[in-house]
């Protein structure tokens, strides 16, 4: 796919796929990547590809880190946005076909997102996609440090 996308992938969140204004986007930190893997049971994939967003939105950050800390019960979805390389820019590029021109933080909820085969939209929690449990903290074998730092963060 040699042509450049109409919209830069960096204005969309890797996790939810939504338009992310400058004031809300940040790079994906190693800490957030670990929270992502713990919640969705899969690592962040294709992060160095040009057709994948390299940022996360503030909302996804708050949900994932809040879930890890135990202050948020769950993400709004159980399966995150899944990114695949688009076949072309005419009818299969999420970034080209999602019109975000003129949208700002206050109006971003009005964006209509493209329904293309190169992405799988987030799926809500259901019987088949339950809310994950972080990990169990066994009082008999854990130390004070174990309770502060989950095993996958060490």
N, C-alpha and C positions, 0 to 999 in steps of 0.2 A: 504494500500500500504506500506508494511513494508520495502522493499528495498530502499536504498538511491539513489537519482537521480545521473546521470552521471555528470551533471553540477548543481551547486548550484543555487537555485532560486534567490539568492542575486546578481547574475551577469546580471540580466535582469531588465528592468524598469517596475514597476507596471502599469504605465499609457500607454505606447506605446508597451511594450513587447520586445523592442529591447535589444540586447547585450549592456551592459554598462560597459566600462572599469573602473578600479579603480579610475582613475583621474576624472571621470565624475559622479560617483555615490555618492549619499548622502541619508540619511534617509528621510522619508516623514515627514515634519514638520507639526505642527497644522495649520500654515498659508497656506501651500500648500494644505492641506486637505480641507480647507475652499474654496480656489480658485477652486479646483477640483469640489467640490460640487456645487459651483456657476455656473461653466461652463457646467458641464455635467448633472446637476440637479439630482445627485445621490451621496450618500456618498461613501467613500472608503469602500469596503466590504472584509470580510474574512482576514483582515490584520494580524491576529495572527495565521493563518494557515501555516503549514510548506510548503504547495504547492503553496504559493503565495509570489511573490517578496516583500521584505520589503523596497525597495529603489526606487528612481526616477533618471532619467538621467538629465543631465544639460539642454538638449534641451527642454524637457517637462517643467522643472522648468522655463526656460526663457519665453516660450510661455505662460504658465498659469499666471505667475506673471506679465508679460508684458501686457497680455489681461486685467488683473485686473486694472493695472495702466493706461490703455488706450494707451499704446505705441505699442501694437501689436494688429492687427485686429482680428485674429482668430488662433486657433490651426490648424494643418494640417488635423485633423479629428474631427468629431462631436460625435463619440461614441468611448470611450477608449477601451483598451484591457479588455476583460471579462474573468475572471479566474474561472475554475471549477476544482474540485478534479479529477485527472487522475484515470482511472480505473486500469491501469497497466503501467509498465515502458517499455514494449516492443513496443507497437504501439499507445499509447495514452498520453505519457508524453512529453510535450513541452520541458522541460529541458533536458531530455535524448536524444530526437531526433533532437535537434538543435545543430549542430556541431559548436562550437566556439573555438575549440582548435587552437592555433596559431594566432588568430585574436587580433589585437591591435586597438588603437584609429584610426589610419590612414586607416586601412583596414576593419573596422567594417561594412561599407556599403556593403561589399561583402558577408556577412553572409546570408545563405539560411535558412529561418525559417520553422520549422515543421508545417504542416497543420494537426492538430489533433482535435478531438472533445472536448477535455478538455479546449480549449480556443476559444474565438471568437475574431478574429483580429479586429483592429480599422476600423471604417467605415468613409469614407470621408463625408464632408458636402454635402447636396443635398437639394432639395425642401422639402423632408420629414425630413431632419436633418439640420435645419437652424443654422446659427451662432447665439449664444445667445447674448442677450443684458445684460449688467451687472445689472443695476438698474437705475431708473430715479431719478434725483436729483431735487426735487421740490424746487424752490427758495423761495416760499412763506412760507413753513413750516420747512425748514431746517436751522440749525445753522451752524456756521463755523466748529464745531466738526463733525456734521453729514456729511459734504462734505468730510472730511478727512477719516472718518471711516465708512465703509458700515454697514448697520444694522446687517448683519449676522456675523460681526467680533466683535461686542460688547459683 
